[in-house]
Amino acid sequence: MLFDPKGAWEKPCGGGVTSRALKEFSFLLESSSYPKKLINRITMVSPYGRRVTLKVKEPFVIFSRKILNGMILDRAIEAGANFVKKAVSDFVRVENGWRIKTADGDSIDAKFLVGADGAASGARRKLLGIFPKEDLAVSFGFNVADEVGCTDDQGKPQEAFVSFSENLTGYIWAFPRPGVMNFGIASRLGERTTDDLRALLNRYVSDFYGGKMPDEERLEVFGAKIPVLNTKSWRSLKASGDRWALVGDAAGFVDPITGEGIFYALKSAELLSESFTGEKTPVCPSETGQQGSADAMPRSDSDVTSATDYGDVTRRYEKRWRKELGTELERASRMVTRCYHGTFLGHVFSDATIFLAKYHHGVRCVLLKAVIGEQSYVNLKRDLLRSAFRIA
Ligand SMILES: Cc1cc2nc3c(=O)[nH]c(=O)nc-3n(C[C@H](O)[C@H](O)[C@H](O)COP(=O)(O)OP(=O)(O)OC[C@H]3O[C@@H](n4cnc5c(N)ncnc54)[C@H](O)[C@@H]3O)c2cc1C
């Protein structure tokens, strides 16, 4: 059973889905019934105004979150999930699992509980406690409707923008979506006041439109927190326990440097489902030759009871998320300060890499791989240095 009071909704988000995510979850590109923007150029601007435009061979994609959430929900229902459009208000342990209570006073018993309820997860609050302040970033922005240039949705790849500012552990973005331009800013919680961040973003948006903010009626404002775990939290993180598991933001699975979380939400859900089945999850229902992933999943509730040792499931899940995403994200957490405030060849890191990338093919390639999610953070500085000293 899948509980969500909102279903498909415009969750506060950039909606940027990296090339790596598109490779692993190819269904994201398969259907034309879910409109999206293909992006093949990304312009990065340093805190001192240097710019470079990177061209990607395989476009990445920007979705409206209402569309992306709708696609995933449709697939879940197609695969056999029973969608209940209600909020979970509480849950308590009972003999063989959980009693799940919904906001309208109903209750349902379940054998296993998955908290996939985002950064402000009630499941996490009850099972592990909330994220501490130092593990959070704050983020907000505007969707600007009917943006000229974004309305052209003929599958023509377009350009996204990322801009760094002095003393900001985060960045400003401008992402085109079908019919909408999505602007946002993210920074460590408590690093800058909300007024400061708002002023930075307003200046950026106003510059983007030639010195004037778009009319209020075209703006839809959004804001939310993003989990950005520090290294200590990564080391001690547990994402499951006795008949429960957390996935996505609820677990804290977000890249602490870029704030990318859509890939990790999908990936952790896949790892958890594989921990149940012991099999690789088919990416597309048609791969099974039948409805949903019915081949891989237990067919009925009683199959689950008889076949599943939940202790094994959670042990497998802990091992797999740490190996397949935790190790890299923990490494990323060690690099946050270096990326935003460190130096490279004696200059501010983002300024130096953007400057070099403009003139040096090798550096451009490494930066591009970092942007599309294919560059390991562990080797980022080494690879940049190696490429910088290789003749272009
Ligand atoms: C401003 C902003 C910009 C971002 N930009 C990007 C980006 O460009 N690319 C990227 O990869 N990531 C981005 N992220 C991160 C990304 O949005 C998340 O990492 C991702 O959505 C996590 O997915 P999730 O399913 O874990 O949680 P969510 O997408 O938050 O989904 C949680 C769901 O749980 C439901 N829920 C909550 N409480 C309950 C309850 N009590 N009962 C039942 N249901 C409940 C909610 O309705 C919601 O649908 C951004 C985040 C923010 C805040």
The ligand as an ORCA input file, in Angstrom:
! r2SCAN-3c Opt
* xyz 0 1
  C      14.207     23.519     -3.787
  C      14.744     22.151     -4.083
  C      15.340     21.908     -5.330
  C      15.795     20.599     -5.630
  N      16.291     20.364     -6.887
  C      16.663     19.111     -7.237
  C      17.067     18.811     -8.563
  O      17.062     19.671     -9.460
  N      17.457     17.536     -8.842
  C      17.458     16.552     -7.892
  O      17.849     15.419     -8.210
  N      17.046     16.809     -6.618
  C      16.630     18.047     -6.286
  N      16.160     18.292     -5.009
  C      16.054     17.166     -4.073
  C      14.816     16.321     -4.430
  O      13.664     17.144     -4.497
  C      14.596     15.223     -3.390
  O      15.830     14.642     -3.055
  C      13.646     14.142     -3.885
  O      12.388     14.655     -4.213
  C      13.493     13.068     -2.804
  O      12.455     12.182     -3.137
  P      11.637     11.441     -1.982
  O      10.657     10.582     -2.690
  O      12.562     10.870     -0.992
  O      10.864     12.613     -1.212
  P       9.764     13.626     -1.757
  O       9.917     13.858     -3.207
  O       9.790     14.788     -0.821
  O       8.400     12.830     -1.579
  C       7.878     12.560     -0.298
  C       6.396     12.261     -0.447
  O       5.912     11.850      0.843
  C       4.624     12.400      1.013
  N       4.367     12.492      2.454
  C       4.911     13.344      3.349
  N       4.403     13.127      4.575
  C       3.508     12.116      4.441
  C       2.648     11.436      5.349
  N       2.585     11.755      6.652
  N       1.864     10.435      4.888
  C       1.895     10.080      3.568
  N       2.697     10.700      2.662
  C       3.491     11.690      3.094
  C       4.675     13.766      0.329
  O       3.369     14.190     -0.055
  C       5.579     13.482     -0.873
  O       4.836     13.194     -2.049
  C      15.702     19.578     -4.671
  C      15.134     19.839     -3.408
  C      14.636     21.102     -3.130
  C      13.986     21.358     -1.787
*
